[in-house]
Each structure stands twice: as structure tokens, then as C-alpha cells.
Amino acid sequence: MDSIFKISFGKKSRAYFDLTKFRLSITVVFSSCFGYSLYANDLNFVELLIFGFAAFCITASANIINQIKEIELDKLMSRTVNRPLPSGRLSIAEASVFGFIMGILGLSILVFKYNVSAASLALLSLILYGFVYTPLKRVGPIAVAVGALPGAFPPMIGWVAASGHFGLEPGILFAIQFFWQFPHFWAIAWVLDDDYKKAGFKLLPSKGGKDLNSAIQIVIYTLFLLPLCWVPYYLQMTKIDSAVIALLCGILFLAQTLYLMKERSKKAAMGLMFGSFLYLPIVQIAYLMNKF
């Protein structure tokens, strides 16, 4: 009986863990902590750890809302059919309670430990992702533009949590991550297009799907990153070394989008997708290691 309980408890715990989309949530936490650390002069690692936990809780809550609303669609796609809800490992009620607790816990930490401004941004991000972006995924590529907003909030939330105020500095952190979202999202949508079609998701920028028009739009949005990468230097947030590193990363990233435009293949899209995963943390780490 005891062994059966342990197995059952272990399976439930794993299901709750999977529900948080841990790997995705950790990337958001990293980006949030980057913004927090970039502002802080005397970094307190305990404070940073608490902030990171709050960011994880809120991100997990948004991911849970997304999965609850898309449970029937997740059953249609091979990449999502084994998630906790469509597979039946967790009920909607269990997921709802868990998501609510995680959201309230994360927001409460931000309100009482940091400031209301950061908590307000986090709440807005959660609402946009869970209740606006999610249903728009079946409407058209407008979903990517809407999803890019909460996707770009993390470093701005981190800066505001550490500083207590808005300004150009958190704004440029938002802008860099906002424009990065487009080649990132569209590369993923290109790779997973066949699976997305099963659920009726329409995320590529062109009505023709994986065509030259989509590839050109991916190139255009990537171009914005080249001038933006210099702004933290001009705002005296970082030194020139990191701006040069960011520019080089941007050029390599752009080269991948041009290759996709030339080849228009799944292989080229996969290369761009992995390149997008590398671009953002490398640039953020460079800024952090080279800040004033």
C-alpha cells in the first residue's frame, strides 16, 4: 500500500511539474533576473533568488492558464498530446487550483517584497498571455504581436522590481526582447507548422504559410535588433564591449534569417530557431558582464 502511494504521489508530482512548463519558465526567469541584476549595483543573491521564485510562480501560472484553455487543442497535436491535462494525468480542477496558488503567491511576493509597479506589470503580462494571446492563436499572426508583449515584459519587470520606477532603461530592455520575439516565434511556427495546422493555429506572418513573404517579414523584424543593441550603451547601462558583442550576435542572427529566406526549408527554420535560443541569453549575459 505504501509503495502504491509513493508511485501515485510521484506521478502526481511529476504531472504538476510538467504543468509548469519548467524549461520555458526558467528561460523567462533568467530574462527577469537579468533585468533585475542589470540595475542592481550591490546585488543581493537572496533577494535575487526570491525575485526569481516569484517570476517562476507567475510564469507557471500563465502557462497553466494557457494549457487549461487549450486542452482540447492539445489533444490534436503530437507535441502536446502527452501534457498533463490532455493525457488525463491532472484534472482541470487540479490545474486551476495549482495555477491560482502559483499566481497569487508570485504576485504577493512582488507586491510585499518589491513594489506594486513590478507586480502590476507581471499581472498584465499574465492576463495578456493567458487570456488574450492564447485564443488569438487560431485567429491569425496578430497573435504573435500580442504574445510578444508579455514575452518581452520579463527584463522590464526585473528592472522595475529592483529600481521601483519605469524609464528609458527598462523600455529598451523591453524593445530588444519584443523584436527578438518575432523571428523566434516564427521560426518555431515554421518548424511546427504541420502540427499547428491540426489545431487550427495560424501563426506564420503570411497567408501562404512557409513562403517567401513570411521569410522576408522574419528578416525585417530581425533587422530592428541591430540598431537597438547599441541603445543600452548610449543610455550608459553597459559599456561598448557588450554592444559590439550584441551587434555581432545580431549579424549572425540576421544571416540565419537570410538563409531561411533563400532556402525556405524546415532545416533552415530549425537553425534559426536554435539561433534564437542562443541569441538572447548571450546578449543579456554580455550586457550584464559589461555593465557600468
Secondary structure by P-SEA (a helix, b strand, c coil): caaaaaaaaaaaaaaaaaaaaaaaaaaaaaaaaaaaaaacccccaaaaaaaaaaaaaaaaaaaaaaaaaaaaaaaacccccccccccccccaaaaaaaaaaaaaaaaaaaaccccaaaaaaaaaaaaaacccccccccccaaaaaaaaaaaaaaaaaaaaaacccccaaaaaaaaaaaaaaaaaaaaaaaaaaaaaaaaccccccccccccaaaaaaaaaaaaaaaaaaacccccccccaaaaaaaaaaaaaaaaaaaaaaacccaaaaaaaaaaaaaaaaaaaaaaaaccc
